[in-house]
Amino acid sequence: LEAIHRKKGIKKVYVDSLCTQSQLGMTDSKNRLHYKPVDMLRHQGAELMATEDAFLFRAHGVLNEFLAQNPEHNDEVSIDNKYPAALAYRVLSRYFNSDQVTLRRIEGILRGKRVLDMLALRDSYIARNIDCTLNDGESGALLIGSFHKVDEELRKKEIATRITYVKVFPRNLGLVIDGEPY
């Protein structure tokens, strides 16, 4: 990653699960694999960017927590983590019950859908966010978990060639940088 930074001059670093400016500079236990490369890039002058939509990230967590606590619903969710819209609405509306703005957002997201793919929604947001914040002439690095498919979303945009895409695998299984294992 350091060699890629020297070659491409990475100016901005995007990390999955980083939602707000207030989280910048913080590390959490889930992202300890991300921390060393992020720290190295920041030390060399790259700017750490808020990457995800806080609501989508939290809603995905709520749905996963629900499944962990209610395994009898696991057979309703597909292997690629797609939730039936009715189940997603029931769980999310119960969790966010007092927040009318959030309830309207949930209804908007689910309108006309039979299935909710939270990871695809998050990936789409991440790609749009990078597209909006990575200026012409800049290059960036995206450090993201192995289940994400943001690379597919980025290919739809003209910025795909300016992003170094780093997939981080759990349990120290390594990194994949622009499709090459490290």
N, C-alpha and C positions, 0 to 999 in steps of 0.2 A: 504494500500500500504506500509506503514511503517513496519507493521508486516511481510509482504511478503519480504520486503527488508532484514529484520533481518534474516528471515528463509533462503532465497536464496542467500543473499549477492550480490545484483544487482550491477554490475560493469559498465554497459553501458545503457544509456537511449536514445531511439529513439523516435522522435516526428514527426508526419506527417506535411508536409509543411516546414520543416527545410531542406533547400537544400544545403547550403554551410557553410564552416567553418566560413566565415565572419558573418553569422547570429547567431552563437553560442553565448549564453548569452543575446540575444535579445528576447523580447516578442512582439507579435503583438496582435491586438484586437481580431483576429479570434481565437487565441489560449489561451485566458485568462483562460479557464478551465484547460488547460494543465499546466499552469505556477506553480500553488501551488505544485502539486505532483512532477514536474520536479525540482523545487527549493528544495524541501525536499530531494529528492534523491541526488541531486548535493551536498547539504550541508553534506550529509552522505558519500560523496566520490565517487559517481557514475559519470562517464564521459558522458557529453552530446555529442551525435554524429550527424553529418550531415546525413540525412535519405533519402531524395528524390533527384531525378534527376531534376535539375533546369528547363531544357527544357520541360520535360513532365509536370511538375507542372504548368509552365507558359502557355503552350499550352492548358491544360485543362481549365485554367482560361480564356484564350482568347475565347475558344469555349463557355463557360458559359456566358461570357460577351456578346458575339454575340447574343446568344439566348435571353438574358434579353433585349437587345436593338431591337431585331427583332422577336417579338413573333409569327409572321406569319410562322416562321420556326419550331415552337415547335412541330407541328404534325409530322415532319420528324424525330424527335429524339425519341427513345424508352423511356419508363418510367424508365428504369434502366440506362439512360444516355448514350446510345450507339448512335453514330452519323453515318449517311451515309458517306461512305468514300469520295464521290465526294463533299459533303457539307463541310466536315472537311478540305479537300485539298483546296477548294476555300477560306474558311475563313482563314486558317493558312498561305497559300501562300500570301494572301493579307496583312496579318499582318506582316509577316517576309520577305516581298518582296525583301529587299536589301541584305539579308544575304544568299548567295549562299550555304554555308555549311549547314545552318539550312534547307533550301529548299530541299537539297539532303537528309537530315535526315528525313524530313516529307515524301518525296517520298519513302524512304526505309521502313518506318513504315507502310505506306499505301499500298505498293506493294502487289497486289494479294488479297487485302481485299475489301469486300463490306461494312463492318461495322467497325467503330473504337470505341473501348471500352477503353477510356482514363483511367478510374479508374483501370481497370484490368492491363493496362500497368504500371501504377504507383505502384500498389500493387506488381506486379512481380518484379519491380526494387527494391522496399523496401525490399522484402524478399531476393533477391540476395545480396543487400548491407549488410543486417544483417548477412547473411551467410558468407560474406567475411570479416567482421570487428569484429565479435564476436569470440574471440579466444577460443580454447579448454579449458574447465574448467571454463569459465566465464558464468555468467547469465546476462540477460538484461531485460529491460522493454520497451515495445512499447506502446506509448500513441497515439491513432489514432481515427479519427472521425468514427461515427457510420455507414457510408455508405461503408467504406473500408472492404475488405475481405482478408486482408493479412494473416489471420489465415489459410485460405485454402492453400495459397502459402507456408506458413511456414511448414505445415504438410507434404509437399512434400520433405522437407529437414530434415536432422537429427537434426537440432538445435531447432525444435519446442518445445521440452520439456524444453529448457533452456531460453525461452522467456516468460515473464509474459505479457500477451496480455490485454491491457486496452483500452476498447472502450469508447470514450467520447461522450456523447449525448448532443445535443444543448439545450440551455435555461435551464441549471441546472437540467436536467432530471436525472442526475446521471452518475455513472460509472458502467461498467461491467468488472470485473477482472477475467480473465480465465473462462469466462462463468457464473460467479456468480454476481448478482446485488449488488451494494453498495449504 
